[in-house]
Amino acid sequence: MNLSVIGTGYVGLVTGTCFAEMGHQVICVDIDKNKVEKLRSGKITIYEPGLENLFERNTQKQRITFTTDLHSAVEHSEILFLALPTPPGADGSADLSFILNAAEQLSHLIKKYTIVVNKSTVPVGSADAVSRVLAKNLDSSLFDVVSNPEFLREGVAVEDFMKPDRVVIGSRSEKAIHKMKHLYLFPLKNKMG
């Protein structure tokens, strides 16, 4: 499958690299030009045991690429993962501004049916908030929003992703859930024929 991960921090880089290792074509997008240039030149920007080998293998096989061009990433992708920071606000609640700003940008770029996935740590109701932002400029037939929280533990994130004890997928759309199941089962289906 073709997918993009918006944000190349800890969650985004692990997610993108591991999906590439599963055989998917992945574009990772970030607004930080310096970080994108480092990643393009083969320099990993975080430390996580086991990630560097996967990163090197998949960049060499061109299953994962890096860009600052959100438009090209959206054109390429069936599924867009939002892996953006949600820092705590003054009252301790998650700041959703990065996610909602990304949704606003996506609402002007999506031209075909696309699944937008909340991968960031977000509170209940965030999928509805993202849906409302997307719906301001998009027909509802062009997108579905899915919650797919990460359960990555630092130090064993690669293993957690590649051999999860659970994958949580939440959406009101059966179509989106079916496609997300296919995304995660893709390597098993390829091995089984």
N, C-alpha and C positions, 0 to 999 in steps of 0.2 A: 504494500500500500504506500501511497505518497502522503507524508504528513510533515507538519512543521511544528516546532517547539519555539514559542515566543518567550525569550528569557534564557540566558545561558549561565545562570547561577548554579548552585549546587543541585537543585531538583531538575532544572532544565537540561544541564549537561549530562547528568546521569541518565535521565529519561531519553534524551535524544540518542545518546551513544548506545544504550541498551536496545532501543527499538531498531537501530541500524544493525546491531549484532544479530537481531532476530530476523533480519533480511529485508526490512522496510527501507524505503528511500526517505531520508530525513533532511530537512533544512532547519538549522537552528538560527534564530533571528535575535539580534540584540541591538540596542541603540548605541552601545559603547563601541566606537570604531576601533579603539586600541585593543580591546578584548577580542573582537572579531578578527583583527589582523593576526594576533597571537595564535588564535585557534586555527586560522587558515594556514599559518606557517608550521603547524604541527605541535605547538606548545600548549599543553593542557593548563587551564587556569585555576584548577582546584586540585587538592590532593584527596584521593579516595582509593584505597587498596583495590587493585585489579582493574581500575578504570583506564589507566594509561595504555595497557595492552589492547583493550577493546577499541579505544580511541584511535590508536595508530593503525590497527587493522582496518577499521571501517573508513577512516579518511583515505587510506591507500586504495581501498576498493571503491571509493567515491560513493559510498552509501550514505555518508553524512557530509554536509557542506555547511558553511557559515556565511551569513550575510547581514547587512544592515537594511536591506531592501524588503520591507514587509509586503509590498505589492507583489513581488515575484514569488514570495513564499506562499501567499494566499492563492495565487494562480496555480501553483504546483500541487496544492494540498487538498485532500479529501477531509482530513482531520487536522484541526489546529489546537495545540495544547497551550494553555496559558500557564506558564511556570514563572510567575512574577512575584516580587516581594509583597508581603502583606504585613508590614511592621505594625506593632501595637501603637495605637494612638495614646493621647494623654490619659484617656479614661480606661485604657487597657484593651479596647476593642480593636479588631483588625482594620487597618487602613486599606480599603479596597480601591483607592484612587488609581493605582497602576493597572489593575485589572479592568476597571471601568473605562479608563482612558484607552486601553488596547481595544476593548469592545467597540468604543466609539470609532476608532480608526478602521476596525474590521467592517463596521457597518457601511463604510463607503467603498470597500474593496471587494467584498464577496459578490461574485457574479453567478455562481453555480451552487448547488446544494453542498453545504459544508457543515461538519460537526465541530462545534467549539467546545473544548473540554477545559473545565476548571481543574487544574492539577495542583494549584497553589493551596496552601492551608487557608481555608475560608470558612466563615460561619454559615450556618443554615440560612437559606434564603438567597445566597449569593448567585445561584444559577438563575433565579427569577430576576435578580437585578441585572445580570448580564443580558438575559433575554429582552428585558425592557429597553436597554440601550441599543441592542442590535435592531429591535423592531422599529425604532424611530426612523431608520432609513432603509430597512429591508423588508420584503415580503416574508411572511412566516414560513412559506414553502422553501425558502432558500437556506434555512439553518435550523439546527437543533442544538440545544445546550445540554451538556452532560457533566455530571460531577464524577470525578475519578480521583479521589484523594490518594496522596502518596503515603506510604508507610516505610520510608527509607530511614534506616538507622546509620548514622555516621560510622564509618569503619567497616560496615558490611552492606553498604547500599547496593553494590553491584549484585551480590548474592540475593539480597532482598528483592531486587527487581527481577532478576532472571529466574529465581525459584521462589515465587511468593507463596505464603501460606494462605493468602486471600487477595482478591482483586475486587474492589468495590466499584460498581458502575451504577449510576443513578440517572434516570431521565424519564420524562413523560412520553418519550418517543420510542416505540418498539423498533422502528427502523434504525435509530441511532444505537440502541442497545445491541441489536444484531450486528451492526458494523463494528462496534467496540469489542464484542466477543470475538469476532473474526480477527481483529487486530491482535488481540492477545493470544489467540490460538493458532495464528499463522505459522509459527515454526513447527508446531505439532502436526498440522495438516501437511506441511511440506515433507516432513519426515515419514508420514504415513502414506504419502503418495497422493 
